[in-house]
Amino acid sequence: MKVNYLMPTRIIMGENCLSANRKLLAGLGKKGMIMTGPKSAKTNGSLDDTVRALSENGQAYALFDRVMNNPTDICVFEAARSIKAGGCDFVIALGGGSPMDAAKAAAVLALNDISKEELFGLKFTGALPLAAVPTTAGTGSETTPYSVLVDTTGPDGKSPREGGPAKRSFGSPSTFPRFAFLDARYMRTLGRDLTVHTAIDALSHAVEGMLTLRADRLSDALAAEALALLGACYEGLLNFPAVPGEFPTEIREKLLLASCIAGMVISQSGTAAPHSMGYHFTLNWGTDHGRANGLLMKPFLRWCREKEGASPVKPRIPALCAALGMELEEFFGILEKLLGKRERAAPAELEAWSAQKMKNAANTYLQPDQGEILRIFREAVG
């Protein structure tokens, strides 16, 4: 039995937890760069709470509110320049996975004079201290070291990337957030689609985390807890109210904790093939990341179950079903209702995607070949 687990992030959860624990921020530095998107943090209360906490601590701050969905290499280099120009010595990320992932990259670039390739190649030493305040429940980026970015430029950092944009990632112990502040109040205005799609993202982390080569007893135990919490939310998600504010706070809290724990899972185990496959939906169609993972989950798990029957590899689907608390077909029924009508694709498009290298496929306990990846793509969409 082997376990090698690092989780240096201190997690604080509860209503008004950022304000109540603002003194923790005082140890991060004298001036913070708040990184977020252009709108949500200003309307959900997280920006006001962060500014108030820093001000009450006597800390200065600057604001970078230009992080887009699926942040680019250009964005994080711009943010790093702003951090250095503003004399900031720590970073606070407010938002979903995009601001948190961008903040990790900017925290590295602000401390290291390196190129983009050196960033992705982990050719750096350390990062500025980072605190994370998630305002969606899905990515779990507040408890992972990973930063996922859209690589848009060539080696010169200016001309378009050959072959078009691609999703790339990196992560090191220095890019774990120091603190994660979990407050479900910031999610009360989230609509049905964003709530469901981010919940499916957390679900995919827990499910895929049990099906990787790096999974172990500890990550599986965490995955089981995340899946139990998510299982208690299915009915609420399926009956999402017309007014987002009427969605029960206790369900929001369970989703937030499940997302956080599922992030802890993949910080150890990594993710499996569907994550890399789903990037094609996101880059080419603009599909939400969580939804993309959900579209692939059913055909991927069916393929795993079928492959296990003809493979000497120790079966993992039975343990997954035990963690889900149901058999796969029942789970698929819930998933189909959450996803609704599926997208459609041209056969040639799927064939082109399946021919490209899938980074996370190498971490999957059963590794699909190109033909099997194409089959999963075909079953995922019409």
WOLIN-V31824 format. One record per residue. RES is the residue in one small letter. SS is DSSP state (2 for helix, 1 for strand, 0 for the rest). PSI is psi in whole degrees, -180 to 180 (* if undefined). BURIAL is I if it has 16 or more other ideal C-beta (glycine too) atoms within 10 Angstrom, else O. Layout:
RES&SS&PSI&BURIAL ; RES&SS&PSI&BURIAL
//
This chain:
m&0&119&O ; k&0&134&O ; v&0&134&O ; n&0&93&O ; y&0&129&O ; l&0&125&O ; m&0&80&I ; p&0&-2&O ; t&0&129&I ; r&1&125&O ; i&1&125&I ; i&1&124&O ; m&1&144&O ; g&0&164&O ; e&0&131&O ; n&0&27&O ; c&2&-30&I ; l&2&-47&I ; s&2&-42&O ; a&2&-23&O ; n&0&30&O ; r&0&-25&I ; k&2&-21&O ; l&2&-34&I ; l&2&-26&I ; a&2&-27&O ; g&0&-5&O ; l&0&-28&I ; g&0&-173&I ; k&0&-31&O ; k&1&126&I ; g&1&145&I ; m&1&117&I ; i&1&119&I ; m&1&129&I ; t&0&-179&I ; g&0&-179&I ; p&0&-17&O ; k&0&-54&O ; s&2&-43&I ; a&2&-24&I ; k&2&-21&O ; t&2&-24&O ; n&2&-4&I ; g&0&-12&I ; s&2&-36&I ; l&2&-45&I ; d&2&-43&O ; d&2&-39&I ; t&2&-46&I ; v&2&-43&O ; r&2&-44&O ; a&2&-44&I ; l&2&-43&I ; s&2&-42&O ; e&2&-26&O ; n&2&-10&I ; g&0&20&O ; q&0&141&I ; a&1&167&O ; y&1&160&I ; a&1&164&O ; l&1&127&I ; f&1&103&I ; d&0&38&I ; r&0&24&O ; v&0&123&I ; m&0&168&O ; n&0&138&O ; n&0&70&I ; p&0&147&I ; t&1&168&I ; d&2&-40&I ; i&2&-42&I ; c&2&-46&I ; v&2&-32&I ; f&2&-38&I ; e&2&-43&I ; a&2&-41&I ; a&2&-40&I ; r&2&-38&O ; s&2&-39&I ; i&2&-47&I ; k&2&-43&O ; a&2&-33&O ; g&0&-3&I ; g&0&29&O ; c&0&143&I ; d&0&8&I ; f&1&169&I ; v&1&142&I ; i&1&125&I ; a&1&128&I ; l&1&123&I ; g&1&-159&I ; g&0&-154&I ; g&2&-32&I ; s&2&-54&I ; p&2&-37&I ; m&2&-42&I ; d&2&-42&I ; a&2&-39&I ; a&2&-38&I ; k&2&-46&I ; a&2&-45&I ; a&2&-35&I ; a&2&-32&I ; v&2&-49&I ; l&2&-29&I ; a&0&-20&I ; l&0&-16&I ; n&0&128&I ; d&0&86&O ; i&0&164&I ; s&0&172&O ; k&2&-44&I ; e&2&-34&O ; e&2&-33&O ; l&2&-53&I ; f&2&-25&I ; g&0&8&O ; l&0&33&O ; k&0&60&O ; f&0&164&I ; t&0&104&O ; g&0&178&O ; a&0&158&I ; l&0&150&I ; p&1&144&I ; l&1&136&I ; a&1&146&I ; a&1&135&I ; v&1&93&I ; p&1&138&I ; t&0&10&I ; t&0&165&I ; a&0&92&I ; g&0&-50&I ; t&0&-33&I ; g&0&15&I ; s&2&-19&I ; e&2&-16&I ; t&2&23&I ; t&0&161&I ; p&0&-1&I ; y&1&141&I ; s&1&120&I ; v&1&123&I ; l&1&159&I ; v&1&116&I ; d&1&113&I ; t&0&-17&I ; t&1&162&I ; g&0&-172&O ; p&0&-27&O ; d&0&-6&O ; g&0&7&O ; k&0&-52&O ; s&0&156&O ; p&1&145&O ; r&0&134&O ; e&0&130&O ; g&0&-4&O ; g&0&172&O ; p&0&149&I ; a&1&148&O ; k&1&131&I ; r&1&158&I ; s&1&162&I ; f&1&168&I ; g&1&143&I ; s&0&166&I ; p&2&-30&O ; s&2&-12&I ; t&2&7&I ; f&0&136&I ; p&0&145&I ; r&0&-41&I ; f&1&146&I ; a&1&122&I ; f&1&114&I ; l&1&110&I ; d&0&112&I ; a&2&-12&I ; r&2&-32&I ; y&2&-5&I ; m&2&3&I ; r&0&-19&O ; t&0&1&I ; l&0&133&I ; g&0&-180&O ; r&2&-52&O ; d&2&-46&O ; l&2&-40&I ; t&2&-46&I ; v&2&-46&I ; h&2&-37&I ; t&2&-35&I ; a&2&-39&I ; i&2&-33&I ; d&2&-48&I ; a&2&-41&I ; l&2&-44&I ; s&2&-35&I ; h&2&-45&I ; a&2&-43&I ; v&2&-53&I ; e&2&-33&I ; g&2&-27&I ; m&0&-6&I ; l&0&29&I ; t&1&164&I ; l&0&-24&O ; r&0&-2&O ; a&0&146&I ; d&0&-174&O ; r&2&-38&O ; l&2&-46&I ; s&2&-36&I ; d&2&-37&I ; a&2&-41&O ; l&2&-41&I ; a&2&-42&I ; a&2&-40&I ; e&2&-42&I ; a&2&-42&I ; l&2&-34&I ; a&2&-43&I ; l&2&-44&I ; l&2&-39&I ; g&2&-32&I ; a&0&-7&O ; c&0&-8&I ; y&2&-46&I ; e&2&-43&O ; g&2&-40&I ; l&2&-39&I ; l&2&-22&O ; n&0&43&O ; f&0&132&I ; p&0&162&O ; a&0&-32&O ; v&0&114&O ; p&2&-35&O ; g&2&-15&O ; e&2&-4&O ; f&0&128&I ; p&0&133&O ; t&2&-36&O ; e&2&-30&O ; i&2&-41&I ; r&2&-43&I ; e&2&-40&I ; k&2&-41&I ; l&2&-41&I ; l&2&-44&I ; l&2&-41&I ; a&2&-42&I ; s&2&-44&I ; c&2&-46&I ; i&2&-40&I ; a&2&-32&I ; g&2&-39&I ; m&2&-34&I ; v&2&-55&I ; i&2&-17&I ; s&2&-23&I ; q&2&-49&I ; s&2&-24&I ; g&0&-177&I ; t&0&173&I ; a&0&-172&I ; a&2&-42&I ; p&2&-29&I ; h&2&-47&I ; s&2&-38&I ; m&2&-39&I ; g&2&-24&I ; y&2&-30&I ; h&2&-41&I ; f&2&-42&I ; t&2&-47&I ; l&2&-39&I ; n&2&-31&O ; w&2&-11&O ; g&0&18&O ; t&0&138&I ; d&0&140&I ; h&2&-45&I ; g&2&-41&I ; r&2&-42&I ; a&2&-43&I ; n&2&-40&I ; g&2&-38&I ; l&2&-34&I ; l&2&-15&I ; m&2&-47&I ; k&2&-54&I ; p&2&-32&I ; f&2&-46&I ; l&2&-36&I ; r&2&-41&I ; w&2&-42&I ; c&2&-46&I ; r&2&-42&I ; e&2&-42&O ; k&2&-36&I ; e&2&-34&I ; g&0&-20&O ; a&0&21&O ; s&0&147&O ; p&0&-5&O ; v&0&140&O ; k&0&127&O ; p&0&141&O ; r&0&-17&I ; i&2&-41&I ; p&2&-41&O ; a&2&-37&I ; l&2&-45&I ; c&2&-39&I ; a&2&-41&O ; a&2&-36&I ; l&2&-26&I ; g&0&20&O ; m&0&164&O ; e&0&164&O ; l&2&-42&I ; e&2&-37&O ; e&2&-43&O ; f&2&-43&I ; f&2&-37&I ; g&2&-42&O ; i&2&-44&I ; l&2&-43&I ; e&2&-40&O ; k&2&-38&O ; l&2&-38&I ; l&2&-34&I ; g&0&-153&O ; k&0&132&O ; r&0&153&O ; e&0&165&O ; r&0&151&O ; a&0&153&I ; a&0&138&O ; p&2&-40&O ; a&2&-34&O ; e&2&-45&O ; l&2&-37&I ; e&2&-40&O ; a&2&-41&O ; w&2&-43&I ; s&2&-20&I ; a&0&-13&O ; q&0&151&O ; k&0&132&O ; m&0&105&I ; k&2&-48&I ; n&2&-10&I ; a&2&-33&I ; a&2&-18&O ; n&2&3&I ; t&1&138&I ; y&0&-29&I ; l&0&118&I ; q&0&115&O ; p&0&143&I ; d&0&-178&O ; q&2&-42&O ; g&2&-37&O ; e&2&-35&I ; i&2&-42&I ; l&2&-42&I ; r&2&-44&I ; i&2&-41&I ; f&2&-46&I ; r&2&-37&O ; e&2&-19&O ; a&2&-34&I ; v&0&164&I ; g&0&*&O
//
